[in-house]
Amino acid sequence: MNAADVMNTPIVAATTKASAREIALYMLLGGFSGVPILEKDGKLAGIVTEMDLLHTIREGKSLEDTTVDEI
């Protein structure tokens, strides 16, 4: 049995060039607490969590102007 056999929703992922705002919207609209981040070749680069976004805001950075690779 593969994961695809039991999954019923598509995986949401973003690239390292996505804005922090985009990630926040994915989380808000999808009910996620984290979003996987993929490199150009599709390999996992990391995961951005709600806490990562809160730290970004606390540092005074704009979610619109901050890319994932800056988090």
N, C-alpha and C positions, 0 to 999 in steps of 0.2 A: 504494500500500500504506500502510495506517495502522498505528500501534503496536498497536492492538487486534487486528490480523490475526496478529501474531506473539506476543502475550502469552498466557501460559497460567495466570497467577495473578492474583487481584484485587489492586488497589493498596490498601495499608494507609496510612491518613492519620488525623490527629487534628486537633482544634480547639485554639485558643489557650487554652481553659479546661481542657484535659486536665491531669491531674497528671503530674509527672515520673515517678512510679511506673508509671502506665499506659504511658507511652512506653517505659520500661525493659522492661516486660513484652512489649510489641509487638516490641521488638528481640530479646529473649531467645527468645521462642517462635517468631518468624518468621525468625530468623537474619539480621536486618537490622542495618546499622551506622548507619542514620539513618532518620528518619520525617518525611515531609512534613507541614507544619502548614498548615491551611487556615483562612481567615477565614470568617465567617458566610455570606458570599456565594459561597463556594467558591473564591475566589482564593487563590493560594499566598502565605502569610505568611512562610514560611521553612522551614528543615529543622533538626530537633534531632538532633544526632549523639551517639555514645558519649562523645566528648570533652566535649560540653556537659554531659552527666550527671555525668561525673567531676569537672568544675569545680564543679558544684552541690554535690556531696558534699564536696569539699575545702573549700568555703566554709562547711561546717557546716549546710547546709540539709537539711531532711527531704524526701525524694522524695515522700512522701505529701502533705505540706503545701505543696509548691511547684508552681505551675501553669506551663504552658509559657510564658505571657506574662511570667513572672518570670525566665525563664532567659536 
